[in-house]
Amino acid sequence: MPEKKIRVLIAKPGLDGHDRGAKVIARALRDAGMEVIYTGLRQTPEMIASAAIQEDVDVIGLSILSGAHNTICARLMDLLRAKGMTDVTVLIGGIIPEADIADLKKSGIAEIFLPGTTTQAIVDFIRQRVAAAHPGA
């Protein structure tokens, strides 16, 4: 039986005006053999949670540069918990102040990738996290 591909939803929440970084990550994950669904710009937490359910994803990756990460992430995590999606790994990439990282992780964000992180580090983290969540899958 073929190995199940890791399914990743990449989203740009909030009012960020460009998505180059998100597209670079999407391409890197696709090149690493993952199935990637890219939602496009200006997604609300509700739209992201809904897409994650519809697409049955293993991972949600948010690209946030707007500074609204605390509000957006808290709302998304609340929605995912309410919908019973506690097994989905949620990641953030972008400009995130060091002072906010501990609270974001406490809220359920699995990892925060700051500028300069290699795409291979993100691929490796996702593979390890999904393997740990689904041993023998």
A tleap script that builds the chain and sets N, CA, C and O, in Angstrom:
source leaprc.protein.ff14SB
mol = sequence {
  NMET PRO GLU LYS LYS ILE ARG VAL LEU ILE
  ALA LYS PRO GLY LEU ASP GLY HIE ASP ARG
  GLY ALA LYS VAL ILE ALA ARG ALA LEU ARG
  ASP ALA GLY MET GLU VAL ILE TYR THR GLY
  LEU ARG GLN THR PRO GLU MET ILE ALA SER
  ALA ALA ILE GLN GLU ASP VAL ASP VAL ILE
  GLY LEU SER ILE LEU SER GLY ALA HIE ASN
  THR ILE CYS ALA ARG LEU MET ASP LEU LEU
  ARG ALA LYS GLY MET THR ASP VAL THR VAL
  LEU ILE GLY GLY ILE ILE PRO GLU ALA ASP
  ILE ALA ASP LEU LYS LYS SER GLY ILE ALA
  GLU ILE PHE LEU PRO GLY THR THR THR GLN
  ALA ILE VAL ASP PHE ILE ARG GLN ARG VAL
  ALA ALA ALA HIE PRO GLY CALA
}
set mol.1.N position { 0.844 -1.178 0.000 }
set mol.1.CA position { 0.000 0.000 0.000 }
set mol.1.C position { 0.894 1.247 0.000 }
set mol.1.O position { 1.848 1.324 0.775 }
set mol.2.N position { 0.588 2.225 -0.868 }
set mol.2.CA position { 1.432 3.419 -0.914 }
set mol.2.C position { 1.322 4.219 0.367 }
set mol.2.O position { 0.275 4.247 1.015 }
set mol.3.N position { 2.417 4.869 0.723 }
set mol.3.CA position { 2.458 5.679 1.936 }
set mol.3.C position { 1.518 6.871 1.778 }
set mol.3.O position { 1.489 7.509 0.725 }
set mol.4.N position { 0.749 7.172 2.828 }
set mol.4.CA position { -0.176 8.303 2.794 }
set mol.4.C position { 0.634 9.601 2.773 }
set mol.4.O position { 1.531 9.800 3.592 }
set mol.5.N position { 0.309 10.458 1.846 }
set mol.5.CA position { 0.998 11.741 1.777 }
set mol.5.C position { 0.543 12.647 2.915 }
set mol.5.O position { -0.627 12.650 3.298 }
set mol.6.N position { 1.482 13.407 3.441 }
set mol.6.CA position { 1.157 14.413 4.451 }
set mol.6.C position { 0.406 15.540 3.742 }
set mol.6.O position { 0.856 16.052 2.717 }
set mol.7.N position { -0.742 15.917 4.303 }
set mol.7.CA position { -1.560 16.988 3.717 }
set mol.7.C position { -1.368 18.263 4.537 }
set mol.7.O position { -1.558 18.272 5.753 }
set mol.8.N position { -0.985 19.342 3.843 }
set mol.8.CA position { -0.671 20.609 4.499 }
set mol.8.C position { -1.510 21.722 3.883 }
set mol.8.O position { -1.563 21.873 2.662 }
set mol.9.N position { -2.159 22.493 4.736 }
set mol.9.CA position { -2.893 23.683 4.318 }
set mol.9.C position { -2.020 24.890 4.619 }
set mol.9.O position { -1.621 25.095 5.765 }
set mol.10.N position { -1.719 25.692 3.600 }
set mol.10.CA position { -0.951 26.926 3.785 }
set mol.10.C position { -1.920 28.090 3.618 }
set mol.10.O position { -2.641 28.167 2.622 }
set mol.11.N position { -1.936 28.997 4.599 }
set mol.11.CA position { -2.875 30.112 4.563 }
set mol.11.C position { -2.194 31.424 4.925 }
set mol.11.O position { -1.217 31.454 5.674 }
set mol.12.N position { -2.730 32.499 4.378 }
set mol.12.CA position { -2.282 33.860 4.673 }
set mol.12.C position { -3.421 34.589 5.368 }
set mol.12.O position { -4.239 35.221 4.699 }
set mol.13.N position { -3.496 34.517 6.699 }
set mol.13.CA position { -4.592 35.190 7.400 }
set mol.13.C position { -4.358 36.684 7.527 }
set mol.13.O position { -3.234 37.175 7.416 }
set mol.14.N position { -5.443 37.382 7.762 }
set mol.14.CA position { -5.323 38.808 8.025 }
set mol.14.C position { -5.160 39.624 6.762 }
set mol.14.O position { -5.561 39.202 5.677 }
set mol.15.N position { -4.574 40.780 6.911 }
set mol.15.CA position { -4.527 41.749 5.824 }
set mol.15.C position { -3.177 41.812 5.130 }
set mol.15.O position { -2.901 42.769 4.407 }
set mol.16.N position { -2.330 40.810 5.336 }
set mol.16.CA position { -1.044 40.800 4.639 }
set mol.16.C position { -1.268 40.956 3.142 }
set mol.16.O position { -2.186 40.362 2.577 }
set mol.17.N position { -0.431 41.752 2.512 }
set mol.17.CA position { -0.618 42.038 1.098 }
set mol.17.C position { 0.205 41.210 0.142 }
set mol.17.O position { -0.007 41.291 -1.068 }
set mol.18.N position { 1.140 40.415 0.639 }
set mol.18.CA position { 1.910 39.600 -0.304 }
set mol.18.C position { 2.094 38.198 0.239 }
set mol.18.O position { 2.072 37.970 1.449 }
set mol.19.N position { 2.274 37.266 -0.682 }
set mol.19.CA position { 2.324 35.859 -0.283 }
set mol.19.C position { 3.518 35.109 -0.849 }
set mol.19.O position { 3.485 33.886 -0.985 }
set mol.20.N position { 4.562 35.839 -1.175 }
set mol.20.CA position { 5.735 35.189 -1.761 }
set mol.20.C position { 6.312 34.113 -0.847 }
set mol.20.O position { 6.630 33.016 -1.306 }
set mol.21.N position { 6.451 34.418 0.443 }
set mol.21.CA position { 6.998 33.451 1.399 }
set mol.21.C position { 6.131 32.204 1.491 }
set mol.21.O position { 6.640 31.084 1.526 }
set mol.22.N position { 4.812 32.407 1.531 }
set mol.22.CA position { 3.890 31.271 1.604 }
set mol.22.C position { 4.030 30.389 0.376 }
set mol.22.O position { 3.988 29.163 0.479 }
set mol.23.N position { 4.197 31.010 -0.789 }
set mol.23.CA position { 4.335 30.242 -2.033 }
set mol.23.C position { 5.668 29.486 -2.069 }
set mol.23.O position { 5.732 28.367 -2.577 }
set mol.24.N position { 6.717 30.088 -1.538 }
set mol.24.CA position { 8.016 29.407 -1.463 }
set mol.24.C position { 7.905 28.170 -0.572 }
set mol.24.O position { 8.410 27.104 -0.926 }
set mol.25.N position { 7.252 28.305 0.571 }
set mol.25.CA position { 7.073 27.173 1.486 }
set mol.25.C position { 6.187 26.109 0.839 }
set mol.25.O position { 6.489 24.918 0.909 }
set mol.26.N position { 5.099 26.540 0.213 }
set mol.26.CA position { 4.210 25.583 -0.459 }
set mol.26.C position { 4.971 24.769 -1.494 }
set mol.26.O position { 4.799 23.552 -1.572 }
set mol.27.N position { 5.798 25.414 -2.279 }
set mol.27.CA position { 6.579 24.726 -3.317 }
set mol.27.C position { 7.574 23.754 -2.685 }
set mol.27.O position { 7.732 22.631 -3.164 }
set mol.28.N position { 8.245 24.180 -1.612 }
set mol.28.CA position { 9.226 23.316 -0.936 }
set mol.28.C position { 8.556 22.071 -0.364 }
set mol.28.O position { 9.094 20.969 -0.471 }
set mol.29.N position { 7.384 22.245 0.241 }
set mol.29.CA position { 6.673 21.103 0.810 }
set mol.29.C position { 6.196 20.163 -0.288 }
set mol.29.O position { 6.273 18.942 -0.146 }
set mol.30.N position { 5.707 20.729 -1.375 }
set mol.30.CA position { 5.278 19.924 -2.529 }
set mol.30.C position { 6.470 19.145 -3.090 }
set mol.30.O position { 6.362 17.954 -3.379 }
set mol.31.N position { 7.604 19.829 -3.240 }
set mol.31.CA position { 8.819 19.176 -3.747 }
set mol.31.C position { 9.281 18.056 -2.819 }
set mol.31.O position { 9.943 17.115 -3.255 }
set mol.32.N position { 8.927 18.161 -1.527 }
set mol.32.CA position { 9.300 17.131 -0.539 }
set mol.32.C position { 8.280 15.987 -0.513 }
set mol.32.O position { 8.385 15.077 0.310 }
set mol.33.N position { 7.297 16.037 -1.413 }
set mol.33.CA position { 6.341 14.940 -1.529 }
set mol.33.C position { 5.065 15.103 -0.739 }
set mol.33.O position { 4.290 14.155 -0.612 }
set mol.34.N position { 4.829 16.297 -0.200 }
set mol.34.CA position { 3.604 16.526 0.561 }
set mol.34.C position { 2.516 17.060 -0.368 }
set mol.34.O position { 2.807 17.662 -1.401 }
set mol.35.N position { 1.265 16.832 0.013 }
set mol.35.CA position { 0.137 17.435 -0.690 }
set mol.35.C position { -0.103 18.786 -0.056 }
set mol.35.O position { -0.269 18.881 1.161 }
set mol.36.N position { -0.125 19.832 -0.862 }
set mol.36.CA position { -0.259 21.184 -0.331 }
set mol.36.C position { -1.498 21.854 -0.905 }
set mol.36.O position { -1.720 21.850 -2.116 }
set mol.37.N position { -2.286 22.420 -0.029 }
set mol.37.CA position { -3.452 23.207 -0.404 }
set mol.37.C position { -3.139 24.634 0.010 }
set mol.37.O position { -2.896 24.900 1.187 }
set mol.38.N position { -3.142 25.555 -0.950 }
set mol.38.CA position { -2.860 26.956 -0.641 }
set mol.38.C position { -4.155 27.752 -0.757 }
set mol.38.O position { -4.808 27.732 -1.800 }
set mol.39.N position { -4.526 28.452 0.310 }
set mol.39.CA position { -5.815 29.147 0.345 }
set mol.39.C position { -5.786 30.554 -0.229 }
set mol.39.O position { -6.841 31.110 -0.531 }
set mol.40.N position { -4.614 31.142 -0.387 }
set mol.40.CA position { -4.549 32.505 -0.897 }
set mol.40.C position { -4.544 33.544 0.217 }
set mol.40.O position { -4.475 33.217 1.402 }
set mol.41.N position { -4.619 34.786 -0.191 }
set mol.41.CA position { -4.515 35.931 0.711 }
set mol.41.C position { -5.803 36.209 1.479 }
set mol.41.O position { -6.891 35.795 1.077 }
set mol.42.N position { -5.653 36.910 2.579 }
set mol.42.CA position { -6.751 37.494 3.375 }
set mol.42.C position { -7.768 36.477 3.866 }
set mol.42.O position { -8.974 36.668 3.710 }
set mol.43.N position { -7.281 35.401 4.455 }
set mol.43.CA position { -8.144 34.367 5.007 }
set mol.43.C position { -8.476 34.682 6.464 }
set mol.43.O position { -7.621 35.161 7.208 }
set mol.44.N position { -9.707 34.417 6.866 }
set mol.44.CA position { -10.091 34.562 8.264 }
set mol.44.C position { -9.806 33.241 8.985 }
set mol.44.O position { -9.687 32.201 8.337 }
set mol.45.N position { -9.697 33.270 10.307 }
set mol.45.CA position { -9.540 32.003 11.032 }
set mol.45.C position { -10.679 31.022 10.719 }
set mol.45.O position { -10.451 29.816 10.625 }
set mol.46.N position { -11.900 31.540 10.560 }
set mol.46.CA position { -13.041 30.684 10.230 }
set mol.46.C position { -12.851 30.011 8.873 }
set mol.46.O position { -13.134 28.822 8.728 }
set mol.47.N position { -12.378 30.756 7.886 }
set mol.47.CA position { -12.139 30.185 6.551 }
set mol.47.C position { -11.049 29.116 6.611 }
set mol.47.O position { -11.148 28.081 5.952 }
set mol.48.N position { -10.020 29.372 7.397 }
set mol.48.CA position { -8.899 28.430 7.507 }
set mol.48.C position { -9.358 27.143 8.186 }
set mol.48.O position { -9.051 26.048 7.715 }
set mol.49.N position { -10.091 27.271 9.290 }
set mol.49.CA position { -10.584 26.081 10.004 }
set mol.49.C position { -11.509 25.271 9.104 }
set mol.49.O position { -11.425 24.043 9.069 }
set mol.50.N position { -12.377 25.942 8.387 }
set mol.50.CA position { -13.309 25.265 7.487 }
set mol.50.C position { -12.556 24.511 6.379 }
set mol.50.O position { -12.867 23.357 6.087 }
set mol.51.N position { -11.581 25.163 5.777 }
set mol.51.CA position { -10.782 24.519 4.723 }
set mol.51.C position { -10.010 23.330 5.284 }
set mol.51.O position { -9.889 22.304 4.615 }
set mol.52.N position { -9.489 23.453 6.500 }
set mol.52.CA position { -8.730 22.354 7.117 }
set mol.52.C position { -9.614 21.128 7.307 }
set mol.52.O position { -9.172 19.997 7.101 }
set mol.53.N position { -10.861 21.355 7.701 }
set mol.53.CA position { -11.800 20.238 7.873 }
set mol.53.C position { -12.126 19.617 6.521 }
set mol.53.O position { -12.055 18.399 6.358 }
set mol.54.N position { -12.482 20.453 5.554 }
set mol.54.CA position { -12.866 19.958 4.225 }
set mol.54.C position { -11.737 19.180 3.571 }
set mol.54.O position { -11.981 18.175 2.904 }
set mol.55.N position { -10.520 19.628 3.755 }
set mol.55.CA position { -9.370 19.000 3.093 }
set mol.55.C position { -8.734 17.896 3.937 }
set mol.55.O position { -7.818 17.220 3.469 }
set mol.56.N position { -9.202 17.703 5.170 }
set mol.56.CA position { -8.689 16.664 6.067 }
set mol.56.C position { -7.167 16.722 6.179 }
set mol.56.O position { -6.471 15.744 5.909 }
set mol.57.N position { -6.670 17.885 6.582 }
set mol.57.CA position { -5.221 18.107 6.613 }
set mol.57.C position { -4.581 17.622 7.903 }
set mol.57.O position { -5.229 17.518 8.945 }
set mol.58.N position { -3.295 17.328 7.803 }
set mol.58.CA position { -2.479 16.960 8.955 }
set mol.58.C position { -1.854 18.187 9.597 }
set mol.58.O position { -1.614 18.219 10.804 }
set mol.59.N position { -1.589 19.204 8.768 }
set mol.59.CA position { -0.831 20.384 9.198 }
set mol.59.C position { -1.476 21.636 8.619 }
set mol.59.O position { -1.931 21.646 7.476 }
set mol.60.N position { -1.508 22.697 9.433 }
set mol.60.CA position { -1.886 24.025 8.950 }
set mol.60.C position { -0.669 24.912 9.132 }
set mol.60.O position { -0.124 25.006 10.231 }
set mol.61.N position { -0.241 25.562 8.063 }
set mol.61.CA position { 0.864 26.513 8.124 }
set mol.61.C position { 0.350 27.907 7.840 }
set mol.61.O position { -0.235 28.160 6.787 }
set mol.62.N position { 0.568 28.810 8.780 }
set mol.62.CA position { 0.140 30.192 8.614 }
set mol.62.C position { 1.340 31.076 8.343 }
set mol.62.O position { 2.355 30.986 9.034 }
set mol.63.N position { 1.228 31.927 7.341 }
set mol.63.CA position { 2.253 32.923 7.074 }
set mol.63.C position { 1.693 34.264 7.518 }
set mol.63.O position { 0.734 34.772 6.938 }
set mol.64.N position { 2.309 34.836 8.563 }
set mol.64.CA position { 1.771 36.071 9.149 }
set mol.64.C position { 2.879 37.115 9.273 }
set mol.64.O position { 3.892 36.900 9.940 }
set mol.65.N position { 2.658 38.245 8.614 }
set mol.65.CA position { 3.611 39.347 8.705 }
set mol.65.C position { 2.956 40.598 9.272 }
set mol.65.O position { 3.634 41.599 9.500 }
set mol.66.N position { 1.653 40.554 9.501 }
set mol.66.CA position { 0.876 41.752 9.820 }
set mol.66.C position { 0.956 42.202 11.274 }
set mol.66.O position { 0.581 43.331 11.591 }
set mol.67.N position { 1.440 41.331 12.165 }
set mol.67.CA position { 1.456 41.669 13.579 }
set mol.67.C position { 0.191 41.244 14.308 }
set mol.67.O position { 0.064 41.474 15.510 }
set mol.68.N position { -0.744 40.627 13.598 }
set mol.68.CA position { -2.010 40.202 14.205 }
set mol.68.C position { -1.971 38.737 14.646 }
set mol.68.O position { -3.017 38.121 14.852 }
set mol.69.N position { -0.772 38.184 14.789 }
set mol.69.CA position { -0.626 36.747 15.062 }
set mol.69.C position { -1.290 36.308 16.368 }
set mol.69.O position { -1.876 35.227 16.416 }
set mol.70.N position { -1.214 37.110 17.417 }
set mol.70.CA position { -1.811 36.697 18.694 }
set mol.70.C position { -3.326 36.515 18.571 }
set mol.70.O position { -3.868 35.503 19.016 }
set mol.71.N position { -3.996 37.478 17.977 }
set mol.71.CA position { -5.445 37.413 17.807 }
set mol.71.C position { -5.840 36.297 16.846 }
set mol.71.O position { -6.716 35.489 17.154 }
set mol.72.N position { -5.200 36.253 15.689 }
set mol.72.CA position { -5.541 35.259 14.660 }
set mol.72.C position { -5.306 33.839 15.171 }
set mol.72.O position { -6.165 32.973 15.010 }
set mol.73.N position { -4.168 33.601 15.775 }
set mol.73.CA position { -3.827 32.248 16.229 }
set mol.73.C position { -4.743 31.784 17.354 }
set mol.73.O position { -5.171 30.630 17.366 }
set mol.74.N position { -5.047 32.669 18.299 }
set mol.74.CA position { -5.935 32.297 19.398 }
set mol.74.C position { -7.302 31.900 18.854 }
set mol.74.O position { -7.880 30.903 19.288 }
set mol.75.N position { -7.815 32.672 17.909 }
set mol.75.CA position { -9.131 32.385 17.321 }
set mol.75.C position { -9.092 31.070 16.549 }
set mol.75.O position { -10.003 30.254 16.687 }
set mol.76.N position { -8.061 30.848 15.745 }
set mol.76.CA position { -7.964 29.606 14.972 }
set mol.76.C position { -7.888 28.395 15.902 }
set mol.76.O position { -8.566 27.393 15.672 }
set mol.77.N position { -7.075 28.480 16.940 }
set mol.77.CA position { -6.939 27.344 17.862 }
set mol.77.C position { -8.268 27.055 18.568 }
set mol.77.O position { -8.624 25.893 18.762 }
set mol.78.N position { -8.997 28.099 18.951 }
set mol.78.CA position { -10.318 27.915 19.562 }
set mol.78.C position { -11.264 27.207 18.595 }
set mol.78.O position { -11.979 26.285 18.988 }
set mol.79.N position { -11.270 27.632 17.337 }
set mol.79.CA position { -12.141 27.014 16.325 }
set mol.79.C position { -11.773 25.546 16.104 }
set mol.79.O position { -12.653 24.690 16.018 }
set mol.80.N position { -10.481 25.258 16.012 }
set mol.80.CA position { -10.046 23.874 15.788 }
set mol.80.C position { -10.447 22.985 16.958 }
set mol.80.O position { -10.926 21.869 16.758 }
set mol.81.N position { -10.250 23.476 18.178 }
set mol.81.CA position { -10.659 22.696 19.358 }
set mol.81.C position { -12.164 22.456 19.356 }
set mol.81.O position { -12.615 21.348 19.646 }
set mol.82.N position { -12.945 23.485 19.032 }
set mol.82.CA position { -14.406 23.369 19.012 }
set mol.82.C position { -14.867 22.357 17.966 }
set mol.82.O position { -15.912 21.728 18.127 }
set mol.83.N position { -14.096 22.201 16.903 }
set mol.83.CA position { -14.457 21.268 15.825 }
set mol.83.C position { -13.798 19.899 16.011 }
set mol.83.O position { -13.891 19.038 15.136 }
set mol.84.N position { -13.123 19.699 17.168 }
set mol.84.CA position { -12.506 18.409 17.451 }
set mol.84.C position { -11.246 18.120 16.660 }
set mol.84.O position { -10.848 16.962 16.535 }
set mol.85.N position { -10.612 19.148 16.124 }
set mol.85.CA position { -9.406 18.964 15.311 }
set mol.85.C position { -8.143 19.178 16.127 }
set mol.85.O position { -7.268 19.956 15.745 }
set mol.86.N position { -8.054 18.483 17.253 }
set mol.86.CA position { -6.913 18.678 18.146 }
set mol.86.C position { -5.665 17.943 17.660 }
set mol.86.O position { -4.579 18.163 18.195 }
set mol.87.N position { -5.800 17.076 16.656 }
set mol.87.CA position { -4.643 16.333 16.153 }
set mol.87.C position { -3.949 17.041 14.991 }
set mol.87.O position { -2.962 16.530 14.462 }
set mol.88.N position { -4.448 18.207 14.589 }
set mol.88.CA position { -3.828 18.957 13.494 }
set mol.88.C position { -2.665 19.775 14.052 }
set mol.88.O position { -2.816 20.476 15.053 }
set mol.89.N position { -1.515 19.683 13.407 }
set mol.89.CA position { -0.342 20.469 13.781 }
set mol.89.C position { -0.460 21.852 13.158 }
set mol.89.O position { -0.646 21.972 11.947 }
set mol.90.N position { -0.353 22.900 13.976 }
set mol.90.CA position { -0.441 24.270 13.473 }
set mol.90.C position { 0.920 24.936 13.624 }
set mol.90.O position { 1.510 24.946 14.704 }
set mol.91.N position { 1.403 25.492 12.515 }
set mol.91.CA position { 2.708 26.150 12.456 }
set mol.91.C position { 2.525 27.594 12.014 }
set mol.91.O position { 1.569 27.923 11.311 }
set mol.92.N position { 3.445 28.446 12.431 }
set mol.92.CA position { 3.442 29.838 11.973 }
set mol.92.C position { 4.817 30.160 11.404 }
set mol.92.O position { 5.848 29.735 11.925 }
set mol.93.N position { 4.795 30.913 10.333 }
set mol.93.CA position { 6.023 31.475 9.784 }
set mol.93.C position { 5.822 32.963 9.618 }
set mol.93.O position { 4.735 33.414 9.257 }
set mol.94.N position { 6.865 33.725 9.880 }
set mol.94.CA position { 6.749 35.164 9.676 }
set mol.94.C position { 7.491 35.966 10.713 }
set mol.94.O position { 8.399 35.480 11.387 }
set mol.95.N position { 7.073 37.211 10.820 }
set mol.95.CA position { 7.706 38.154 11.734 }
set mol.95.C position { 6.969 38.055 13.073 }
set mol.95.O position { 5.921 38.673 13.256 }
set mol.96.N position { 7.514 37.288 13.990 }
set mol.96.CA position { 6.878 37.060 15.284 }
set mol.96.C position { 7.865 37.506 16.369 }
set mol.96.O position { 8.962 36.956 16.466 }
set mol.97.N position { 7.491 38.483 17.173 }
set mol.97.CA position { 8.401 38.938 18.237 }
set mol.97.C position { 8.695 37.805 19.227 }
set mol.97.O position { 7.816 37.016 19.570 }
set mol.98.N position { 9.921 37.748 19.663 }
set mol.98.CA position { 10.363 36.739 20.635 }
set mol.98.C position { 9.454 36.689 21.856 }
set mol.98.O position { 9.184 35.614 22.391 }
set mol.99.N position { 8.984 37.851 22.297 }
set mol.99.CA position { 8.146 37.935 23.494 }
set mol.99.C position { 6.804 37.219 23.332 }
set mol.99.O position { 6.179 36.869 24.333 }
set mol.100.N position { 6.349 36.996 22.108 }
set mol.100.CA position { 5.046 36.359 21.867 }
set mol.100.C position { 5.135 34.845 21.695 }
set mol.100.O position { 4.113 34.161 21.753 }
set mol.101.N position { 6.320 34.317 21.488 }
set mol.101.CA position { 6.471 32.901 21.118 }
set mol.101.C position { 5.974 31.956 22.211 }
set mol.101.O position { 5.262 31.001 21.901 }
set mol.102.N position { 6.318 32.184 23.460 }
set mol.102.CA position { 5.911 31.268 24.538 }
set mol.102.C position { 4.390 31.178 24.637 }
set mol.102.O position { 3.847 30.082 24.775 }
set mol.103.N position { 3.693 32.322 24.567 }
set mol.103.CA position { 2.233 32.304 24.658 }
set mol.103.C position { 1.612 31.619 23.446 }
set mol.103.O position { 0.618 30.906 23.585 }
set mol.104.N position { 2.176 31.821 22.272 }
set mol.104.CA position { 1.652 31.150 21.075 }
set mol.104.C position { 1.774 29.635 21.217 }
set mol.104.O position { 0.855 28.895 20.868 }
set mol.105.N position { 2.914 29.181 21.732 }
set mol.105.CA position { 3.099 27.740 21.919 }
set mol.105.C position { 2.155 27.201 22.990 }
set mol.105.O position { 1.641 26.090 22.860 }
set mol.106.N position { 1.924 27.975 24.039 }
set mol.106.CA position { 0.968 27.559 25.078 }
set mol.106.C position { -0.436 27.411 24.510 }
set mol.106.O position { -1.209 26.572 24.971 }
set mol.107.N position { -0.767 28.222 23.513 }
set mol.107.CA position { -2.100 28.183 22.914 }
set mol.107.C position { -2.289 26.963 22.004 }
set mol.107.O position { -3.404 26.658 21.581 }
set mol.108.N position { -1.176 26.270 21.711 }
set mol.108.CA position { -1.287 25.072 20.882 }
set mol.108.C position { -0.514 25.138 19.571 }
set mol.108.O position { -0.492 24.161 18.823 }
set mol.109.N position { 0.116 26.265 19.282 }
set mol.109.CA position { 0.930 26.359 18.067 }
set mol.109.C position { 2.144 25.454 18.265 }
set mol.109.O position { 2.860 25.576 19.259 }
set mol.110.N position { 2.373 24.548 17.316 }
set mol.110.CA position { 3.438 23.557 17.475 }
set mol.110.C position { 4.829 24.159 17.315 }
set mol.110.O position { 5.761 23.792 18.030 }
set mol.111.N position { 4.958 25.092 16.365 }
set mol.111.CA position { 6.279 25.680 16.130 }
set mol.111.C position { 6.117 27.003 15.411 }
set mol.111.O position { 5.141 27.228 14.695 }
set mol.112.N position { 7.101 27.879 15.619 }
set mol.112.CA position { 7.146 29.175 14.963 }
set mol.112.C position { 8.460 29.252 14.197 }
set mol.112.O position { 9.538 29.078 14.766 }
set mol.113.N position { 8.353 29.514 12.900 }
set mol.113.CA position { 9.534 29.605 12.048 }
set mol.113.C position { 9.752 31.060 11.670 }
set mol.113.O position { 8.922 31.679 11.004 }
set mol.114.N position { 10.878 31.590 12.106 }
set mol.114.CA position { 11.213 32.992 11.884 }
set mol.114.C position { 11.972 33.159 10.573 }
set mol.114.O position { 12.451 32.175 10.011 }
set mol.115.N position { 12.089 34.400 10.074 }
set mol.115.CA position { 12.847 34.621 8.842 }
set mol.115.C position { 14.244 34.016 8.950 }
set mol.115.O position { 14.899 34.109 9.988 }
set mol.116.N position { 14.676 33.405 7.874 }
set mol.116.CA position { 15.993 32.770 7.844 }
set mol.116.C position { 15.937 31.270 8.072 }
set mol.116.O position { 16.932 30.579 7.856 }
set mol.117.N position { 14.787 30.750 8.508 }
set mol.117.CA position { 14.638 29.303 8.672 }
set mol.117.C position { 14.716 28.647 7.297 }
set mol.117.O position { 14.103 29.129 6.345 }
set mol.118.N position { 15.454 27.567 7.190 }
set mol.118.CA position { 15.539 26.882 5.897 }
set mol.118.C position { 14.257 26.103 5.622 }
set mol.118.O position { 13.574 25.656 6.543 }
set mol.119.N position { 13.947 25.952 4.349 }
set mol.119.CA position { 12.768 25.161 3.996 }
set mol.119.C position { 12.972 23.710 4.433 }
set mol.119.O position { 12.005 23.036 4.785 }
set mol.120.N position { 14.202 23.224 4.416 }
set mol.120.CA position { 14.462 21.845 4.855 }
set mol.120.C position { 14.147 21.667 6.332 }
set mol.120.O position { 13.649 20.614 6.729 }
set mol.121.N position { 14.424 22.665 7.145 }
set mol.121.CA position { 14.092 22.579 8.575 }
set mol.121.C position { 12.580 22.460 8.767 }
set mol.121.O position { 12.123 21.736 9.651 }
set mol.122.N position { 11.813 23.159 7.954 }
set mol.122.CA position { 10.348 23.093 8.039 }
set mol.122.C position { 9.857 21.721 7.575 }
set mol.122.O position { 9.002 21.120 8.225 }
set mol.123.N position { 10.383 21.232 6.475 }
set mol.123.CA position { 10.033 19.894 5.970 }
set mol.123.C position { 10.336 18.841 7.032 }
set mol.123.O position { 9.498 17.985 7.317 }
set mol.124.N position { 11.519 18.903 7.611 }
set mol.124.CA position { 11.925 17.919 8.631 }
set mol.124.C position { 11.007 17.988 9.845 }
set mol.124.O position { 10.594 16.952 10.366 }
set mol.125.N position { 10.684 19.191 10.300 }
set mol.125.CA position { 9.811 19.333 11.469 }
set mol.125.C position { 8.447 18.705 11.187 }
set mol.125.O position { 7.924 17.958 12.014 }
set mol.126.N position { 7.877 19.001 10.037 }
set mol.126.CA position { 6.560 18.456 9.686 }
set mol.126.C position { 6.608 16.932 9.628 }
set mol.126.O position { 5.737 16.263 10.184 }
set mol.127.N position { 7.607 16.387 8.965 }
set mol.127.CA position { 7.704 14.915 8.869 }
set mol.127.C position { 7.801 14.275 10.249 }
set mol.127.O position { 7.112 13.293 10.524 }
set mol.128.N position { 8.648 14.818 11.116 }
set mol.128.CA position { 8.817 14.262 12.466 }
set mol.128.C position { 7.542 14.396 13.278 }
set mol.128.O position { 7.156 13.461 13.980 }
set mol.129.N position { 6.886 15.535 13.194 }
set mol.129.CA position { 5.671 15.784 13.967 }
set mol.129.C position { 4.537 14.851 13.525 }
set mol.129.O position { 3.847 14.273 14.365 }
set mol.130.N position { 4.346 14.705 12.228 }
set mol.130.CA position { 3.266 13.859 11.711 }
set mol.130.C position { 3.570 12.382 12.016 }
set mol.130.O position { 2.665 11.624 12.363 }
set mol.131.N position { 4.829 11.979 11.887 }
set mol.131.CA position { 5.211 10.585 12.211 }
set mol.131.C position { 4.950 10.286 13.678 }
set mol.131.O position { 4.490 9.196 14.016 }
set mol.132.N position { 5.239 11.243 14.552 }
set mol.132.CA position { 5.021 11.048 15.979 }
set mol.132.C position { 3.515 10.971 16.304 }
set mol.132.O position { 3.099 10.231 17.196 }
set mol.133.N position { 2.716 11.746 15.564 }
set mol.133.CA position { 1.272 11.780 15.816 }
set mol.133.C position { 0.562 10.539 15.253 }
set mol.133.O position { -0.505 10.154 15.731 }
set mol.134.N position { 1.167 9.924 14.236 }
set mol.134.CA position { 0.547 8.769 13.570 }
set mol.134.C position { 1.569 7.654 13.417 }
set mol.134.O position { 1.938 7.323 12.290 }
set mol.135.N position { 2.041 7.063 14.514 }
set mol.135.CA position { 3.049 6.009 14.396 }
set mol.135.C position { 2.498 4.807 13.616 }
set mol.135.O position { 1.364 4.374 13.821 }
set mol.136.N position { 3.319 4.299 12.739 }
set mol.136.CA position { 2.942 3.144 11.943 }
set mol.136.C position { 2.068 3.472 10.759 }
set mol.136.O position { 1.655 2.575 10.024 }
set mol.137.N position { 1.775 4.758 10.559 }
set mol.137.CA position { 0.903 5.142 9.424 }
set mol.137.C position { 1.680 5.158 8.142 }
set mol.137.O position { 1.123 5.456 7.085 }
savepdb mol mol.pdb
quit
